Amino acid sequence: MKKLVNIDWNKVERTIGGLKFAVIIILCFTVAMIIGTFLESYYGTDFANRTVYKTFIFMLIQFGMLMSIIFAAFLRLPPKKRLYGFYTIHAGLIIIGVGSMITYIAGVDGVISLAPNEPNRQVILSKDVLKFTYPEEGKQVTTELPYSAFSKEINQEYEGINVVEYIPFAEGKFVWAEPINSYPEYAPIHSSKYFFKNPFASEEILLTLHPESSSEFLSSQTMGPLTFNYMPKNLAECFALNNPSGIIIWNSERGDCFTPEERNLPVKSTTANNRFVVVPVNGKLITFFPDFSPFPVDTQFQVDQKSTIRSFSKKLFEEKPALFLFGDRLSYYSKDSKKWIVENIELKGKPVSLPWMGAEINLLDHQERFVPFKLPVAVVPIQKNGVVIKGDIRAVRMNILGREYWATNYSPLSLIIGGQKVIIEVTKESLTLPFELALTQFKMDKDPGTNNPASYESFLKLFSDGKMTNHHVFMNNPLKHQGFTFYQASYSQDSGGNYSSTLAVNVDQGRFLKYLGSLMLVLGGIWHYNLNKRKKGAQA
């Protein structure tokens, strides 16, 4: 039989409570804090949390510090009057440690974004989750993703979806991807990449009509006063007609078009001189007001935004610079000739000159059916001025029916699996507040002579228990309600110049213990100092 190992608990107590162990554990804590501070400055708070502050090793170091404090106090028992201050200090440190542990386990730390006059009660937390939504069943399922700083193998399966890998920090590498769904041959789903330059700027522009492309790839783009509009290829023929009305009727599913003049459809005007045209479609008459909307109105003058038949008024684009692109063709309005010009662009051929200050454009690439996609690649994030400028993509790789798919925080994945629609998205865990907040006004002061924000504050309405109250949140003046504390954190501004406010949301159940422990540290320090002072005075 093996002999049982005898543990000398007195030696363990002396070791953990001794000065040598305390110096070592404090040194480890200091080194970890230095590394964490450096990582937080260059790579962002989230990366520092995942690599240092919220790792098992850092928690173990903090636990070691707590044990060192507890055993150091035990070694000095039974109580001695000259050590009353010492006991108070160590008791305060222990209480702070317990309070911090309670906060870590049960606390809430998140953010809430408030757009002007839009009530919100959703708090976004730090944990990443993968959410499966089944719209037909009204069902949602979420699974927590690994809290890791680097790519992590998962290999979990849910209803035929095999989740393979999670990348918490990634950047997109551009590729052309196979479409997920099938489309008719005539469907306008093409994409093109152009190179535009003028004497003042140059830029690659990727425009697409593919319904599976993510939100970062659009069918229109603006560069200064010039707008680029990507259209179905067949519409170039109607642009070339230069019909007097300038109106084009087109089918968004097929991409074909015609003009009112071609089908002898009269363009009429209302008493307010608003043009309209009535178009017969499948035995029905639909009315367009092309100078106001591409969508038709029914007999009750309700706009039908689901209609595949739409209208387009070229006259709306004759005053300001506008370039229409159709893959390997382009069109623009010439003020000199008073008509629309349609030209061909050769793939990787000579640039086509444009009528705006020496501008020209090349066609670099064109795809009829492939989807423009940014393949997530794991990177170390980079932070600048408090904003992550590289590695802000969170991505999950999946295998579904033998095929690889990606879902990111910027581009959810929508699939038909077993005849049922499934939406898969990478998002943050959220908490629903028992009350609502709405932003009524955002105020920002700037440093004199600059655009740098000096301070910003939010004026809020709080809706709780059937009552509405007004609140003012700014630096050192948080809003507290039902155990939640809201601090002014940051802001954002949309293209229309409207400001939204971001508030940090905190619930700290261990706050009282941490305050109590801090008070005991102060009192214990004063007590210990006075006792030692009296002892030295007595000896003198």
C-alpha atoms as one frame of an Amber mdcrd trajectory, in Angstrom:
protein
   0.000   0.000   0.000   1.139   3.496  -0.783   1.842   5.725   2.171  -0.400
   8.756   2.587   1.381  12.053   2.066   1.591  13.974   5.296   1.034  17.677
   4.768   2.628  20.046   7.223  -0.212  22.601   7.383   1.809  24.848   9.660
   4.491  25.084   6.988   1.870  25.779   4.297   0.385  28.519   6.460   3.810
  30.084   7.127   4.720  29.908   3.425   1.519  31.473   2.066   1.348  34.021
   4.877   5.038  34.842   4.727   6.723  37.918   3.300   8.495  36.012   0.508
   5.258  34.644  -0.949   3.620  38.089  -0.634   6.474  39.746  -2.549   6.339
  37.101  -5.291   2.548  37.256  -5.745   2.537  41.066  -5.723   5.347  41.060
  -8.294   3.344  38.687 -10.524   0.277  40.930 -10.169   2.332  44.017 -11.050
   3.841  42.392 -14.145   0.394  41.232 -15.294  -1.028  44.746 -14.812   1.860
  46.290 -16.794   1.298  43.830 -19.653  -2.457  44.368 -19.526  -2.096  48.149
 -19.596   0.223  47.943 -22.590  -2.132  45.596 -24.477  -5.135  47.777 -23.639
  -3.390  50.904 -24.976  -2.372  49.384 -28.311  -4.872  46.597 -28.943  -8.037
  47.627 -27.091  -9.810  46.800 -23.823 -11.503  43.671 -25.165  -8.195  42.139
 -26.279  -6.588  42.984 -22.907  -9.493  41.366 -21.049  -9.225  38.196 -23.133
  -5.450  37.895 -22.797  -4.876  39.152 -19.227  -7.580  40.588 -17.000 -10.218
  37.857 -17.373  -7.963  34.830 -17.781  -7.689  31.942 -15.338  -4.037  32.784
 -14.578  -4.856  36.382 -13.596  -7.743  35.177 -11.434  -5.347  32.683  -9.794
  -2.875  35.479  -9.042  -5.621  37.534  -7.397  -6.746  34.487  -5.416  -3.133
  33.993  -4.286  -3.032  37.602  -3.070  -6.241  37.066  -1.114  -4.860  33.867
   0.460  -1.607  35.664   1.342  -3.573  38.347   3.168  -5.752  35.825   5.035
  -2.831  33.628   6.147  -0.728  36.638   7.112  -3.508  37.636   9.509  -3.831
  34.079  10.885  -0.100  33.939  11.606  -0.500  36.914  13.936  -3.240  35.373
  16.072  -4.203  35.454  18.886  -4.987  39.183  18.663  -2.472  41.625  20.030
  -3.322  45.222  20.813  -0.361  46.609  18.867  -1.639  44.816  15.711  -5.260
  46.029  15.830  -4.566  48.385  12.939  -2.865  45.586  11.025  -5.899  43.322
  11.522  -8.217  46.097  10.359  -6.155  46.696   7.195  -6.087  43.000   6.299
  -9.783  42.594   7.060 -10.450  45.534   4.716  -8.387  43.899   1.961 -10.279
  40.626   2.403 -13.644  42.407   2.256 -12.560  44.243  -0.924 -11.556  40.910
  -2.455 -14.909  39.346  -1.569 -16.770  42.378  -2.978 -14.762  42.194  -6.214
 -15.545  38.483  -6.536 -19.273  39.138  -6.094 -19.128  41.866  -8.758 -17.266
  39.597 -11.183 -19.737  36.726 -10.753 -23.064  38.573 -10.519 -22.372  42.098
 -11.803 -23.498  43.645 -15.078 -21.147  45.623 -17.310 -22.473  46.717 -20.708
 -23.561  49.609 -22.908 -26.837  50.968 -24.208 -27.098  53.069 -27.384 -29.768
  55.741 -27.524 -30.854  57.292 -30.828 -32.819  60.567 -30.677 -36.380  60.038
 -29.397 -36.214  56.234 -29.782 -36.910  54.388 -26.490 -34.555  51.486 -25.832
 -34.196  48.879 -23.095 -31.576  46.534 -24.581 -28.167  46.531 -22.852 -25.344
  45.002 -24.900 -22.972  42.899 -22.783 -19.410  41.777 -23.505 -19.982  38.055
 -24.160 -20.161  36.934 -27.799 -22.997  34.610 -28.761 -24.098  32.796 -31.905
 -27.833  33.272 -32.454 -30.059  31.008 -34.570 -33.410  32.523 -35.571 -36.236
  30.476 -37.110 -38.744  33.133 -38.340 -41.447  30.641 -39.353 -41.488  29.058
 -35.883 -40.849  32.291 -34.006 -37.947  30.543 -32.260 -34.510  31.816 -31.248
 -31.607  29.776 -29.892 -28.303  31.222 -28.669 -25.040  29.554 -27.740 -22.148
  31.255 -25.988 -18.920  31.563 -27.960 -15.486  30.972 -26.365 -14.019  33.944
 -24.506 -10.680  33.720 -26.286  -8.303  36.242 -27.808  -7.370  33.955 -30.703
  -9.178  31.607 -33.074 -10.740  28.664 -31.298 -11.964  25.299 -32.575 -15.537
  24.585 -31.448 -16.964  21.546 -33.273 -20.520  21.776 -31.925 -23.604  20.701
 -33.892 -27.152  22.005 -33.748 -29.913  20.721 -36.068 -27.576  19.954 -38.955
 -25.388  23.056 -38.444 -21.840  22.181 -37.443 -20.125  25.159 -35.800 -16.421
  24.643 -36.547 -14.376  27.687 -35.559 -14.695  31.074 -33.860 -12.416  34.038
 -34.613 -12.834  36.892 -32.101 -10.601  39.351 -33.987 -10.473  39.198 -37.763
 -10.124  41.336 -40.845 -11.637  40.637 -44.222  -9.606  39.355 -47.159 -11.531
  40.040 -50.357 -12.595  36.997 -52.417 -15.300  36.108 -54.932 -17.519  33.459
 -53.345 -20.042  30.999 -54.712 -23.629  32.135 -54.072 -25.581  30.257 -51.429
 -28.881  30.217 -53.304 -29.701  29.574 -56.966 -31.012  32.323 -59.258 -32.572
  32.437 -62.751 -30.132  33.155 -65.565 -31.798  36.489 -66.340 -31.655  37.736
 -62.701 -29.505  40.902 -62.322 -27.042  39.741 -59.641 -23.783  40.915 -61.212
 -20.936  42.805 -59.514 -18.101  44.971 -60.844 -14.899  46.491 -59.554 -13.758
  49.834 -61.006 -10.813  52.168 -60.610 -11.752  55.846 -60.617  -9.327  58.735
 -60.581  -9.212  62.465 -61.136  -6.482  65.069 -60.498  -7.389  65.138 -56.799
  -8.123  61.534 -55.805  -8.150  57.907 -56.895 -10.004  54.905 -55.489 -11.086
  51.349 -56.232 -14.872  51.022 -56.196 -16.771  47.752 -55.905 -20.493  47.880
 -56.679 -22.921  44.975 -56.634 -26.540  43.988 -57.112 -26.101  40.552 -55.540
 -28.688  39.999 -52.776 -26.232  37.882 -50.775 -23.562  40.565 -50.504 -22.968
  42.067 -47.062 -23.890  45.634 -46.141 -20.369  46.909 -46.840 -20.855  46.224
 -50.573 -23.510  48.508 -52.043 -25.037  49.453 -55.383 -24.222  53.144 -54.967
 -21.371  55.226 -53.670 -20.534  58.902 -53.331 -17.187  60.581 -53.885 -17.412
  64.309 -53.295 -20.168  65.748 -55.506 -20.142  62.682 -57.808 -22.444  59.695
 -57.212 -21.860  56.223 -58.675 -25.024  54.181 -59.333 -24.829  50.505 -60.274
 -27.752  49.239 -62.350 -28.852  46.032 -64.143 -27.018  45.591 -67.447 -30.112
  45.772 -69.647 -31.019  49.250 -68.403 -28.166  50.700 -70.449 -30.315  50.235
 -73.560 -33.059  52.460 -72.130 -30.534  55.112 -71.087 -29.316  55.247 -74.694
 -32.816  55.988 -76.051 -32.842  59.586 -74.755 -36.645  59.578 -74.629 -38.218
  63.018 -74.060 -39.840  62.112 -70.723 -36.617  60.682 -69.296 -38.724  57.972
 -67.621 -37.740  54.310 -67.574 -39.985  51.461 -66.400 -38.040  48.365 -65.373
 -38.428  44.924 -63.854 -36.147  44.534 -60.821 -36.244  40.709 -61.032 -35.467
  40.374 -64.740 -33.517  43.597 -65.257 -35.309  44.465 -68.538 -36.818  47.889
 -69.204 -38.906  50.036 -71.536 -39.880  53.690 -71.864 -43.396  55.159 -71.919
 -42.738  56.374 -75.462 -42.003  52.827 -76.665 -45.446  51.594 -75.544 -47.362
  54.788 -76.261 -48.069  55.388 -72.580 -48.947  59.046 -71.970 -47.047  60.935
 -69.287 -49.570  63.159 -67.548 -49.357  65.809 -64.843 -51.487  66.567 -61.813
 -52.849  70.033 -61.102 -49.693  70.555 -59.011 -47.552  69.685 -62.095 -46.419
  66.337 -60.669 -45.789  63.877 -63.496 -47.322  60.416 -63.439 -47.670  57.489
 -65.816 -50.161  54.595 -65.712 -48.725  51.216 -66.730 -50.772  48.061 -67.476
 -49.173  45.039 -65.755 -50.775  41.561 -65.867 -54.231  42.956 -66.494 -53.912
  45.617 -63.786 -53.156  49.318 -63.969 -50.442  50.661 -61.675 -49.474  54.307
 -61.343 -45.990  55.744 -61.002 -44.856  59.174 -59.834 -41.270  58.706 -61.039
 -40.017  62.112 -59.866 -40.830  61.136 -56.277 -40.490  57.364 -55.883 -39.472
  54.295 -57.921 -42.384  52.324 -56.436 -45.948  52.359 -57.813 -49.097  53.329
 -55.939 -52.325  51.332 -55.950 -55.887  52.595 -56.412 -55.889  53.731 -52.773
 -52.615  55.627 -53.397 -50.696  53.306 -51.061 -47.036  52.790 -52.027 -46.251
  49.182 -52.970 -42.600  48.701 -51.982 -42.772  44.976 -52.806 -43.499  45.613
 -56.469 -40.944  44.194 -58.904 -42.036  46.745 -61.546 -40.448  50.101 -60.811
 -39.860  53.453 -62.438 -36.826  55.658 -62.859 -36.578  59.333 -63.802 -33.329
  60.313 -65.477 -34.243  63.986 -65.169 -33.512  63.824 -61.440 -29.838  63.254
 -62.272 -29.243  65.903 -64.920 -28.228  68.782 -62.661 -25.625  67.181 -60.371
 -22.760  64.880 -61.463 -24.003  61.277 -61.607 -22.411  58.240 -63.233 -24.480
  55.142 -63.983 -22.609  51.866 -64.352 -23.969  48.667 -65.908 -20.986  46.342
 -65.678 -19.143  46.871 -68.979 -21.143  49.989 -69.939 -21.646  53.412 -68.408
 -23.906  56.407 -68.875 -23.901  60.062 -67.863 -25.757  63.223 -68.817 -23.850
  65.619 -71.056 -24.812  69.234 -70.450 -23.047  70.206 -73.680 -25.089  67.936
 -75.956 -28.181  67.944 -73.686 -28.496  64.146 -73.838 -27.474  60.960 -72.079
 -24.234  59.373 -73.306 -23.734  55.593 -73.165 -20.209  54.171 -73.581 -18.569
  50.763 -73.371 -15.791  49.954 -70.865 -13.378  47.199 -71.801 -12.401  44.848
 -68.998  -8.832  45.788 -67.989  -8.706  47.991 -71.072  -8.102  51.694 -71.611
  -9.765  54.076 -69.162 -12.897  55.921 -70.243 -12.736  59.709 -69.919 -15.543
  61.381 -67.992 -16.764  64.977 -68.328 -15.783  66.093 -64.803 -12.368  67.782
 -64.407 -10.202  65.157 -66.079 -11.853  62.180 -64.368 -11.560  58.685 -65.841
 -12.615  55.157 -64.932 -11.401  51.585 -65.608 -13.219  48.269 -65.301 -10.938
  46.001 -63.236 -13.192  42.993 -62.705 -16.714  41.816 -63.480 -18.624  38.808
 -62.164 -22.065  37.728 -63.338 -22.977  35.443 -60.426 -20.202  35.330 -57.804
 -20.690  37.187 -54.505 -18.183  39.798 -53.282 -17.095  38.567 -49.872 -14.470
  39.380 -47.269 -13.092  36.100 -45.953 -12.346  36.480 -42.210  -8.658  36.057
 -41.333  -7.492  36.037 -37.703  -5.394  39.080 -36.708  -4.221  40.905 -33.610
  -6.439  44.011 -33.304  -5.054  47.525 -33.514  -6.552  50.454 -31.620  -6.194
  54.137 -32.453  -7.704  56.976 -30.410  -9.837  54.506 -28.486 -11.301  52.923
 -31.653 -10.359  49.498 -33.046  -9.224  50.172 -36.631  -8.161  46.614 -37.453
  -9.640  43.314 -36.330 -13.159  44.502 -35.482 -14.774  41.520 -37.256 -16.019
  38.591 -35.142 -16.561  35.530 -37.309 -17.842  31.961 -37.022 -17.067  29.243
 -39.587 -19.708  26.550 -40.066 -20.205  23.424 -42.091 -23.752  22.894 -43.346
 -24.660  19.963 -45.606 -21.014  19.500 -46.562 -20.461  23.164 -47.470 -18.518
  25.875 -45.636 -20.242  29.103 -44.556 -19.272  32.172 -42.542 -21.339  34.429
 -40.307 -19.904  37.653 -38.877 -21.067  40.509 -36.686 -21.421  42.594 -39.889
 -23.012  39.995 -42.172 -25.562  37.494 -40.797 -26.120  34.278 -42.727 -29.573
  33.452 -44.110 -30.204  29.896 -45.343 -32.968  27.469 -46.210 -32.229  24.233
 -44.344 -34.684  21.375 -44.723 -37.238  23.728 -46.251 -37.027  26.083 -43.277
 -35.456  29.534 -43.202 -32.666  30.011 -40.646 -30.857  33.262 -39.854 -27.475
  32.851 -38.145 -25.723  35.869 -36.680 -22.740  36.642 -34.455 -23.819  39.144
 -31.856 -23.395  40.156 -28.232 -25.300  38.815 -25.274 -27.994  41.291 -24.288
 -29.983  42.170 -21.192 -33.511  43.592 -21.274 -34.057  46.379 -18.754 -37.312
  46.502 -16.754 -37.712  50.125 -17.916 -36.975  52.242 -21.008 -34.697  55.181
 -21.764 -35.009  57.724 -24.570 -32.574  60.445 -25.652 -34.261  63.847 -26.017
 -31.134  65.965 -26.519 -27.386  65.463 -26.867 -25.070  68.345 -26.082 -21.354
  68.512 -26.848 -18.843  71.269 -26.059 -15.622  71.510 -28.072 -12.169  72.790
 -27.235 -11.807  76.428 -28.345 -10.681  76.715 -31.968 -10.899  72.950 -32.641
 -13.436  70.222 -33.380 -12.177  68.086 -30.499 -14.954  67.285 -27.998 -14.243
  68.744 -24.550 -17.352  67.300 -22.882 -20.671  65.789 -23.814 -23.909  65.188
 -21.968 -27.280  63.531 -22.513 -30.787  64.638 -21.603 -32.964  61.577 -21.095
 -36.516  60.483 -20.447 -36.986  57.465 -18.176 -40.177  55.398 -18.566 -40.747
  53.203 -15.508 -43.819  51.917 -13.668 -46.146  53.964 -15.872 -44.325  57.205
 -15.088 -41.989  59.427 -17.110 -39.145  61.404 -15.522 -36.422  63.643 -16.986
 -32.734  63.119 -16.250 -29.420  64.751 -17.118 -26.352  62.494 -17.507 -22.825
  63.857 -17.834 -19.333  63.305 -16.436 -19.479  62.505 -12.674 -23.284  62.734
 -12.772 -24.649  59.254 -13.602 -28.266  58.125 -13.600 -29.138  55.520 -10.944
 -32.368  53.522 -11.089 -33.420  50.104  -9.750 -29.824  49.088  -9.020 -28.540
  50.111 -12.481 -26.065  52.967 -12.922 -25.762  54.743 -16.284 -22.608  56.721
 -17.101 -21.970  58.939 -20.127 -19.494  56.889 -22.197 -19.375  58.046 -25.825
 -21.424  59.210 -28.799 -21.860  58.688 -32.537 -23.102  60.731 -35.465 -25.010
  59.517 -38.524 -24.784  60.803 -42.109 -27.599  63.257 -41.407 -25.650  64.908
 -38.603 -27.841  63.484 -35.815 -26.093  62.470 -32.604 -26.699  59.268 -30.662
 -25.509  58.743 -27.120 -23.818  55.658 -25.676 -24.141  55.038 -21.943 -22.127
  52.555 -19.909 -24.447  50.368 -17.816 -23.232  48.958 -14.516 -24.693  46.808
 -11.747 -22.230  46.282  -8.902 -23.623  44.118  -6.090 -20.234  44.128  -4.392
 -19.922  47.930  -4.307 -20.925  48.261  -0.640 -18.307  45.697   0.419 -15.622
  47.423  -1.623 -16.501  50.794  -0.081 -16.527  49.223   3.394 -13.175  47.552
   2.786 -11.659  50.804   1.523 -12.898  52.625   4.633 -11.355  49.926   6.830
  -8.042  50.350   5.004  -7.999  54.043   5.862  -9.079  53.526   9.476  -6.684
  50.624   9.911  -3.790  52.643   8.529  -4.521  55.512  10.921  -4.977  53.095
  13.832  -1.733  51.224  13.071   0.194  54.497  12.731  -1.092  55.879  16.047
  -0.375  52.638  17.939   3.212  52.548  16.647   3.631  56.237  17.419   2.514
  55.712  21.045   4.808  52.693  21.378   7.817  54.682  20.184   6.850  57.548
  22.485   6.647  55.202  25.451  10.064  53.712  24.641  11.589  57.170  24.424
